[in-house]
Amino acid sequence: GGSGATAGGAVSLSGGSGSSGDGGSMSLISGSTTDSSSGAMTMQTPSGGSTGDSGAVSVTTGSASNGNSGTMTLSTGASTGSGTAGDMTLSIGDGVVGQGGSVSVTAGDVVDALSGGVGGDLTLEGGDSNASTGGSSSLSAGASSSADGGTLTLSGGSGATAGGAVSLSGGSGSSGNGGSM
């Protein structure tokens, strides 16, 4: 959008609507190459001015009344040769005098109590390896140099009949010792 003396102009990109068929799709793809690196893609809002907030980024899939809502996939590419597969970083901003940003990862709820539906699962897992040691997983509370460290809580969910269990176990070993706890 164009620059303005007060507010800058907005930009909207949308696929076409459909009355009895599917709506139009949209693809944003960087350039490919046969001999070098493919093009990078950046989605970013600029920093805010001296008195305002920085812009928000929202990526959501649509809701559905009778069908399934849209799926969202965030994945890095595989490495088929001698290179390393791409990393994925989820990083929240620091606070200089305020507090740092929070991270919330929540599986979906079931709203209708009579539907018999099960709440969504949440899985955090290190990668498997057929050649060496499997990837590690680390879950820790934050440290503090001037006050108490953060608390780490693991709890099973409350239930109308029985509460959910918490299970912690070391991995099994087929030719060596099982994992310690």
Secondary structure, DSSP 8 states (H G I E B T S, - for coil): ----SSS-----------SSS------------SSS-------------SSS------------SSS-------------SSS------------SSS--------------TTS--------------SSS------------SSS------------SSS-----------SSS-----
